[in-house]
Amino acid sequence: MTLQELKLYIETVLNKHSSGNSLTPNEYNNLLEANIFSFVKSQILAYRQYVNSGTPVDDTIFTALLIDALQKTSSPSLAGGAFTVASDFLMLDSMWGTYNGNLKEIELVSPQEYGRRIHNTLSKPVAYFPVAYLVGTSCRVYPTNMSSLTVNYISKPVIPKFDYYSDANYNIVYLAASGSRLLTAGEYGSAGQTSGTTVNSLTVELDLPEDTHLKFADYLLSKVGMRDRDVNLYQASENEIAKNP
C-alpha cells in the first residue's frame, strides 16, 4: 500500500466511527514518525512470544516476513569489553562470540541482571553463559575478551513521509515518491512554495513488507483512540460487504 492508500484507509475508519474526523498531512506525518519503530518492536516481540509459546498472537506468523526484511548482521570488535551498535540498530535478534576457542551465544540482559551474573557465584557462570547489556548505543559484553562477535539485529526501517501540494481549491494532492509538480496559480507546496515553482516529492513510502501495511494502519488507529475491537469489526463488515455487494 502507498501512504496515500494507507491514509485513505485510516480516514475511512475514523469517519465511520468518529463523526467525520480526519488527519491533516502534518498530523499524519507525525503519527507515522512517532510510531514506525514501536510498531516494528511490538510485532517482533509478539512474534517471539508466538515462537516461545506456540500460541499464535494477533496473526504474528506474518511477522516472519518483517524479520526477514529488516534483519542485518554486523561483526564489531570489542574495545574494553564494549562496542558501539550499528547506526540503524533497533533491537537485538541474537549475538554470538568466541571464548577460549568455543562459539557461544551471548545473552542480552538488563544492567541489573548483568551485575548479578558477573558478581554472584550462584548465578550462571559467565564463562559458559556470556552476557551483555545495552546502554544507549553502547553494548557491554562479559567476559570482556570475547572475540569474533556476530550481532544479528533488527534494523530501523526508514521513516515514512507523506508529501503533497495544495491545489487552487485547497485540496490536498498526494505527491508520489518519484513525482514532481510545477505549481500553478493558487497552488502551494507542502513547504509553502508558490506558483511557478517546481516541487520534487519528499515522499518516502513504507519500508515494510506489504503484508504488514494494514497491521501498521490498525496500529496507528489504536494511537488515535480506535480500539482493536472497533478496527476488527470494521474490517469484518467491509469483508461482508465485499462478498455481498
Backbone hydrogen bonds, N-H to C=O, Kabsch-Sander energy under -0.5 kcal/mol:
donor,donor_aa,acceptor,acceptor_aa,energy
6,L,2,T,-2.5
7,K,3,L,-2.4
8,L,4,Q,-2.2
9,Y,5,E,-2.2
10,I,6,L,-2.3
11,E,7,K,-2.7
12,T,8,L,-2.2
13,V,9,Y,-2.1
14,L,10,I,-2.5
15,N,11,E,-2.8
16,K,12,T,-1.7
17,H,13,V,-1.4
18,S,14,L,-3.0
20,G,15,N,-1.0
21,N,14,L,-0.6
21,N,18,S,-0.8
28,Y,24,T,-2.6
29,N,25,P,-2.7
30,N,26,N,-2.4
31,L,27,E,-2.3
32,L,28,Y,-2.5
33,E,29,N,-2.7
34,A,30,N,-2.3
35,N,31,L,-1.0
35,N,32,L,-0.6
36,I,32,L,-1.5
39,F,35,N,-2.2
40,V,36,I,-1.7
41,K,37,F,-2.3
42,S,38,S,-2.5
43,Q,39,F,-2.4
44,I,40,V,-2.3
45,L,41,K,-2.6
46,A,42,S,-2.0
47,Y,43,Q,-2.1
48,R,44,I,-2.4
49,Q,45,L,-1.8
50,Y,46,A,-2.0
51,V,47,Y,-2.6
52,N,48,R,-2.6
53,S,49,Q,-2.4
54,G,50,Y,-2.8
60,T,57,V,-1.0
62,F,59,D,-1.7
63,T,60,T,-1.7
64,A,61,I,-1.2
65,L,62,F,-1.4
66,L,62,F,-0.6
67,I,63,T,-2.4
68,D,64,A,-2.4
69,A,65,L,-2.0
70,L,66,L,-1.8
71,Q,67,I,-1.8
72,K,153,Y,-3.0
74,S,151,V,-2.1
79,A,82,A,-2.7
82,A,79,A,-0.6
83,F,139,C,-2.0
85,V,137,T,-2.7
89,F,86,A,-2.1
90,L,154,I,-2.3
91,M,154,I,-1.5
93,D,152,N,-2.7
94,S,152,N,-2.3
96,W,150,T,-2.5
97,G,104,K,-2.4
98,T,147,S,-3.5
99,Y,102,N,-2.6
102,N,99,Y,-1.9
104,K,97,G,-3.3
106,I,95,M,-3.4
107,E,105,E,-0.6
107,E,130,P,-2.4
109,V,107,E,-0.6
109,V,132,A,-3.1
114,Y,110,S,-2.8
115,G,111,P,-2.1
116,R,112,Q,-1.9
117,R,113,E,-2.7
118,I,114,Y,-2.0
119,H,115,G,-1.2
120,N,116,R,-2.3
121,T,119,H,-0.6
123,S,120,N,-1.6
128,Y,125,P,-1.6
129,F,125,P,-2.0
131,V,142,Y,-2.2
132,A,107,E,-2.1
133,Y,140,R,-1.8
135,V,138,S,-3.0
138,S,135,V,-2.2
139,C,83,F,-3.1
140,R,133,Y,-2.5
140,R,138,S,-0.5
141,V,81,G,-3.1
142,Y,131,V,-2.7
146,M,143,P,-1.0
147,S,98,T,-2.4
149,L,76,P,-0.6
150,T,96,W,-2.6
151,V,74,S,-2.9
152,N,94,S,-3.0
152,N,150,T,-0.6
153,Y,72,K,-2.8
153,Y,151,V,-0.6
154,I,91,M,-3.3
155,S,70,L,-2.9
155,S,153,Y,-0.6
156,K,88,D,-2.9
161,K,204,V,-1.9
163,D,161,K,-0.6
165,Y,173,V,-1.9
166,S,188,Y,-3.4
167,D,165,Y,-0.5
167,D,171,N,-2.4
170,Y,167,D,-2.3
173,V,165,Y,-3.1
173,V,171,N,-0.5
174,Y,172,I,-0.5
175,L,163,D,-2.4
176,A,174,Y,-0.6
179,G,176,A,-2.1
181,R,199,V,-2.2
183,L,181,R,-0.9
183,L,197,T,-2.8
187,E,184,T,-2.3
188,Y,166,S,-2.2
189,G,193,Q,-1.9
190,S,164,Y,-1.2
192,G,189,G,-2.1
196,G,183,L,-3.3
197,T,194,T,-1.3
199,V,181,R,-3.0
199,V,197,T,-0.6
201,S,179,G,-2.9
204,V,161,K,-2.2
212,T,209,P,-2.0
213,H,210,E,-1.5
216,F,212,T,-2.2
217,A,213,H,-2.3
218,D,214,L,-2.5
219,Y,215,K,-2.0
220,L,216,F,-2.4
221,L,217,A,-2.3
222,S,218,D,-1.8
223,K,219,Y,-0.9
223,K,220,L,-0.7
224,V,220,L,-0.6
224,V,221,L,-1.1
225,G,222,S,-0.8
226,M,221,L,-2.5
227,R,225,G,-0.6
231,V,227,R,-2.1
232,N,228,D,-2.7
233,L,229,R,-2.4
234,Y,230,D,-2.2
235,Q,231,V,-2.6
236,A,232,N,-2.5
237,S,233,L,-2.4
238,E,234,Y,-2.4
239,N,235,Q,-2.3
240,E,236,A,-2.1
241,I,237,S,-2.2
242,A,238,E,-2.2
243,K,239,N,-1.7
244,N,240,E,-2.2
